Amino acid sequence: MASQDTKTIGAVETTLDILTALGKFEPVGLSELATHLDIPTSTVFIHLNTLVERDYVVKESGRYRRSFRFLELGGSVRHRLDVGRLLRNKVEELSRETGEIAGAGIEENGHRVILYRSSGEKAAGDEIPIGNHTEMHWTSLGKVILANLPAERRDEIVDRHGLPKGTDETLTSRDELEAALERVREQGYAIDDEEHLRGVRGVAVPIFDEEQEVMVSLGITGPRDRFTSNYMANLLQKLQYTKNEIEVRNQYYEYSTIDG
């Protein structure tokens, strides 16, 4: 039951109580379910009838059970968990292979948020924690997501947050940013050239879902002196290989769920 300072919808709570009870007793009759819940039979019937109409409950021979629609919902949650686990493992794998700092980011409320981060043996001074928020245009992780969002979403983010300066190298002109994001879309990756932190460079790629919408970004960062053009080109190859593997496994999961 909700606490007194929490606002809830009683009808929704009743529906959830009914679904919980179905999980324990299904298939179950209307009267038996109402007695167990201590709710009027007429009320339970209305909720059940709504769930039947929306295909969340099946009525067979006067008895009720949950439908396989919940398997679909649960599968989508498991899918997110599986993709997240894969992404975390790949971030750790990249940091081991390269010795650098590898990370994955996502857009939330117009900011780049670090989902996973792992430091290799060559990494030094990595103080940025999981969950860290920064401006989208400051980092390669942020820029590669920003570039691949719908135009209206990009405009919303820039209108809301502006283009504050992180360093003297940060893009603070809207025209310059749009030109840079166009190049990111064309080349398939983004570079942070000391735009967030002095002396730090990074490269990142987008990871798309089955509908070709950007989900997250995957990148590697390190010191400017080591991150030469040739070195970053080699890192980019590793990122693109990992990106393809994640996207293929994500797509395979979707198709196997539908076929299975």
Summary of the structure (lengths in Angstrom):
residues: 260
radius of gyration: 24.4
end to end distance: 37.6
largest distance: 74.5
contacts: 782
relative contact order: 0.10
helix: 52%
strand: 20%
